[in-house]
Every structure is written in structure tokens, then in C-alpha cells.
Amino acid sequence: MSGPADATMNVEWAWLLLIGAGLLEIVWAVALKQADGLTRFWPSVIGVTAMLASGVLLTFTLRVLPVGTAYSIWVGIGAVGVAVAGMLAFDEGTSLARIMCLALILSGVVGLRWLET
């Protein structure tokens, strides 16, 4: 039985792994915020582990997806997710302009996915 890392990975698997990699990017960024400069053990472990896992998943997607598309979507998911997490969990500024800018990033991510064949 072939798995997601198989050389014959299909496009659907690649997109699912890319979404997972983007979500793990959010996890590692938030965990490293909580790690307080890597001085707190468990947030540091979670952050570094999620970072490695995110990179590995991204690497698998690059077997199938174009690097420009995959990397842009990976970064976009992470950027929007971390910004939203910052607004919700860390009382970072929330303004209409900031939300509109995040919506532009999100529209770019959706557009890249929609245009990719």
C-alpha cells in the first residue's frame, strides 16, 4: 500500500499535505511565542517538532506541486493563521485595515489553488 510519501503521490494527497504543513506552521509559530526564547521546555519541543514536521510535509508536496505555488500557499496559510492567532490569543491589534490585508493574502492563497491544475 502506498502512502503520502510514495513517489506516485497524487495531486489530492499533495494538496492535503500542503494544508497540513501550513497548519503546522501556525502551531510552531505560536508554540515558539510561548517558548519565551526557547527557555520553556514543552513549548520549545512542540515548536521545533511542528517546524520539522511542517517542512517535511512541504517537501513531500514538492514532488507533485510547483514550488512557487506550494511555497506561497504554505507561507500564506501560516501568515494568516498566525496573525489571527495573535489577534485572538495574544491581544495583538485588530483593525479593519489589518483584516483587509489578511483577506488579500487569503484571496491570493485561494486564487493560487484555484488556478493550479
N, C-alpha and C positions, 0 to 999 in steps of 0.2 A: 504494500500500500504506500502510495507516495504522500508526502507531507508538504507543508508550505515551502520548505527549503529545497524541494526537488527541482532539478533543472528544467522540468517541464511545467513549472508552476503556471497556472492560467491567470488571465488578467483579473478575474474576480478576486482570487486569492491575494493578488498583489495589492489591489485597492483596499481590501480588508486589513492586510498587514500594514499598509501605509496609514490608515486611520488609527490603528493600534499604536503605531510608532509615534504619531502626533499626540495621542492621548498620554502616552508615557512621557513625552516631552513636557507636558503640563505637570505631571507627577514629579519629575525630577527637579524642575524649576521651583515648585512650591516646597518640596522637601528640602532643597538646599537653602531656601529662605529660612526655613525652620531650623536648619542645622547650625545657624549662627556662626558662619565661618568655619564649618566642619568641627566645631567644638562640642556638638551634641551627637552622641554616637548613633542612635537609631535613625534620626532624620538624615544623617550623613550616609548611612548604609542604604537607606531607601533611595535617596537621591542618586548616589553613584550607581546602584543596581538598575534603577529605572533608566538612567542615562545610557548605560551599556546595552540594555535590552532595546531601547529605542533605536540606537544606532545599528544594532544587529537586524532588527526588523526592516529598517530603512534599506540596509544593504541587500536584503533578500528582494525587496521590491524593485531594486535597480536592475535585476536580471530581466525584468519584463517591461517596466515603465521607463520613459525617457528621464534622464537625470534632472533636467531643468524643471519638468513638471513635478516629479516626485519630491524633489528638494523644496520647491516653492510651496507645495501643499503641506509638507511636513512642518516647515517653518511657520506657515500661516495658521495651521491648527494650533501649534504651540503658542504663537504670539497672541492670538485671540483668546485662547483658553487661559493663559497666564494673566493676561490683562483683566479678564473677567474675574478670575480667582482673586486677583489683587483688589479689585473693587469690592467684591463680596466678603472676603475673609480678612483683608488687611486694611480696610478703610482707606484705600487709595482713591484719589479723586475720581469722581464721576461727573461728567458734563455731557451735554448734548454733542459738542464737537468731538469729544473722545469716543463716544458711542458711534458717531457717524464714521469716524476714521476706522474703527474696528469693523464696522459694517462694510466699508470699502475693501478691507483685507479679506473679509469673509466672502464677499462677492467675487473677488479675484480667485480665491480657492475654489469656489463652486464653478466659476467660469472655466478654470483650467481643467477641472474634472469633466465638465460637460463637453468641452471642446476636444478632449483627448479621445482618440478612437482606439 
